[in-house]
Amino acid sequence: MDLKEASQFSAGEELEHWWIKTRFLHLEAALQGYVPTHGVRADILEIGCGTGVNLQYLRARSPSRSRVGKLTGVDVALPDGFTTRWATPSDRFENSLARVEAESADVLLAMDVIEHVDDDTELLKNSLEKIRPGGLVFVTVPAFQLLWSGQDVFLEHRRRYTKRTLGRAGEAAGLETLRLSYVFGHLFVPALVIRRLAGRGHRIGSDLVPTGKALNGLLFAAGKIEAAFRGNPLCGTSVVGAFRKPTP
């Protein structure tokens, strides 16, 4: 979660939110079957880690947690010496990617990050220097410029993506594409109506807010069904990409 949205949630609410939990399903799908080239466990680096909820999930709740090695989170907004109670002694947090050693991780996470920068390809290239050859790269971004709204303005996005444009960004950075799909396809039409046709897209602020238990469960159930089919081939409010760093 973006640090600008963190004040709206407690730590428990964030981990249980339907949108965040649905993204975990797609992250798990990308991790399934991945075998790191270095050791038995995969060392994972997340750029733009925000509140660290994705890393917390991998450390404490993921079905793949027994195969997770060292976790490293990088976010320019983190204070020096930042830590959290769920982290192990090997986990670390930095506010500069330059402090991370080259080829020190097996998996790179960039979850709703590259849309924040002017040059997304350059960010991916710089991050890939920290990933070992053969490493997995998992990227999520907001989908379709048609859905641009006050939330994008609030979060300081530069663009929204399609499967094609995300694939191009990854390939321009030197990555091999493994999978591209839309997610939250069931929300595309409601989001379009609310943001464009009803005029609410001009409201500056975040759409990611706590929901009641019943609605939260219903929306997560819809996300689980979609994830079982590995996303939506036609539309969604986000794009998910799984890539591979080539071996020499």
Helices and strands as residue ranges (DSSP letters): G 3-8, H 11-16, H 18-31, E 42-47, H 53-60, G 65-67, E 68-74, E 92-94, G 97-99, E 105-111, G 114-116, H 120-128, E 131-142, G 145-147, H 150-154, H 163-172, E 176-183, G 185-187, H 188-192, I 193-197, G 200-202, H 213-228, E 238-244
